[in-house]
Each structure stands twice: as C-alpha cells, then as structure tokens.
Amino acid sequence: MLKRVIQGTVIADSLQVTNGMTGNVTGGMTGNVTGDVTGDLTGNVTGNVTGNVTGDLTGNVTGGVKNTTALASADGAIALKAGVVLITKAGVAVLTIAAPTAGTDDGKVLIVMATTAHAHTVTNASPGFGGAGASGDVATFGGAVGDNLVLVAYNAIWYVVSKINVTIA
C-alpha cells in the first residue's frame, strides 16, 4: 500500500519495484533483491548473497564464504583461478595450469587437493611455480588422499603458500 509521494520521495508501508529503481533507500528494507546493486551499501545484510562482490567488505561475515569449487575428474587444464580444485580422477590425473594474469588475478588463492590416492601432477610450464622456470614447473602429489597445494597469484606467477606431500621440481 503506497502512503504518499512528497516531491519525488516515496514513503510506503510496502513497495514493489519491477523495472529498476534509481535513488537512495534510507532506513530498513526487508525482502529479496534480484538483480544488480550498484553503489555503497551501509548497514547489515541478512540472507544469502549469490554472485560477485566487487569492492571492499568491512565488518564481519557470519556463516562463511563458499569458495568456487571445480572437480578434476580427467586429465586436462585447470581453468579456475580462485577457489578449490578437487582431484577426483580414479587414476593418475595429469593437469596443467596457466599462469595467472598480472593485476587481474593478483591475490587470488587456489587450492588443489587430491581426493584419490594417486601421484597426480600439476604442471605450470611457464613461468613455473614461484617463477622457477623448468626447475620448478611440475608439482607431483605423493599419492595420498588429502595431498594438496595452495597457491597465490601475483604478477603473473603462481607462488606456493603451502603444500602437503607434494614435490615441486
């Protein structure tokens, strides 16, 4: 029920906007937002957020952040640049990962974890892990479930943050 309109400002008990809205909302809002929100959001958000957040988040996150997850069930390229890759191939997985893009991918974290007990390999041919070139371009997993490699991207190089039962040569 729309109460009144005063000089272009809508004051309402209830309002449904179908074709977009431009302007400010001051006070509380309860309900669902489907579509893009552009601008600053000050206050609390309760509920699920699906999609991308661009900008800084200041404050607490209750409930956690779900990483993008990809399954590596066959040999091939790892396309994911941030999130978790779970190796699920029943035999040895032979995987490749391209160098991250300088600037665009800086700070992204990628976790590669074995869920099957095989000596999987992840190759970063150029520039090699940590920029090591051919002397450090292949990560070989030790053959146990839980073997993993944690990488962070910076300036077009994947740097190894940590590894469990993985050899890089």
N, C-alpha and C positions, 0 to 999 in steps of 0.2 A: 504494500500500500504506500503510495507516494504521498508524503505530507505536504510539502510546499517547495516552490522554487523561488529563491531570492537572488536576483542579479547573477544568474548563471550558476549558482551553487545549489546542489540538490541535497536536501535534508530528508532522509527517508527512514521509516521503520524497516523497510525491505526494498531492495532494488535488484533487478536482474538486468545485466548488460549483455547484449548478444553480439553486437558488431564492433566491439572495441570501445575503449574509453581513454581519453587523454585528460590529464589533470592530476590533482593530488587527492589522496584519501587521508583524512586526519581523524584519528580515533580508531576504534577497533573494526575488524572485519571478520566475519565468520562465514565459512563456505568454501567452495572449491574454486580454484583459478585454473583454467585450461587455456594454454596459450603462453605467449612470452610476456615477461615482466621486464621492463627496461627502466633503469633509474635506481635510486637508492632505496633500500628497504631498512627502516629503523623500527625495531620492536622485535617481538617474538614470532616465530613461525612454528606452529604445531601441526604435525601431519607429515606426510611423505613428500619428498621433492624428487621428481623424476626428470632427468635432463641434465643439462650442463649449467654450472655456475661459473660466471666469468667475473673476476674481481676478488677482493679480499673478504674473508669471513672473520669477523671479530666477535668473540664470545664462545660459548660452549656448544658442543654438539652432543646431544643426549640420544643414544640409540645407535651411534656408529655410522660410519661411511662405508658403503659397499663398493668394493673395487670392481672394475670391469674384469670379467674372467673369460678366458678362452681355453679350449681344450685342444691339445696337440695329440690327435689320435692316429696321425700318419706322418710320414716324412714330409718336410716342406718348410716354408718360410713362416716365421713368427711375425705377424703383421701388427700386433698390439705394441704400443709404445709406452703404455702405463697400465698397471693392473697386475693381474695374476695369470700366468700360463701354467696349466696343469697338464703334465705329460701323461697321457693315458694309453699310449700305444702298447699293445701286448708284447711286442718285441722291441729291439733297439730302435729308438727314434733318432733320425738324423735331421737336425733342424738348423736353419740359418736365421740370422737376424741382421737386418741392415743397420747401418749407422743412424743414429738419431739426427734430426735436423737442428743445426745450431740456432739458438734463440727460441724457436718454436717448441722444441722438446726439452729445453733446459729445465732441470729439476724433476723431471718425470721419473718415477720409480717403477721398475718392472721386476717382478718375482717370477722365476721359472722353477717349478717344483715337480719332482718325479712322484707319480702315484703308482708306478710299476717298477719292479726291481730289475732294471737293466742298465747297461752302460751307455746311456743316451749321450748324444753330443749336440752342442750348440756352437755354431761357427759364426764369427763376426770377422769376415775376411779383410775388410778394410774399414777402419784403421786398426782393427784388433782391439781386444779389451784393454782399457787403460791407455790406448794409443800405442800398444806394444808391437803392432805390425804382425808379421808371420810368426814371431816368437811367442805370441800370446793371443792367437786368434781362435783357438778351439778350447771350449770348456767340455771336459769329459766327466760325466757323472759316475760315481763309484759303484752303482749297481744296487742301491738300497732304496726302498720306499722312503720318501722324505728328504732325499738328497735335494739340495736347492742352491740357487744362485740369485742374489739380489743385486740389481744393477740400478745406477742412477745416471741419467743423461746430462751431459754438459758439453757445450761447444763441439757438437758432432762426434762425441766419443761416449761409449758406454763404460762407466767406471764401476768396478766391483766393490760393493759396500760390504758384502759378506758372502761366504759360501760354506756349505756343509757337504763334505765328502765329494767335492768337485775339484778336479785338477785343471789348471789352465796352462796350456803350452802352445 
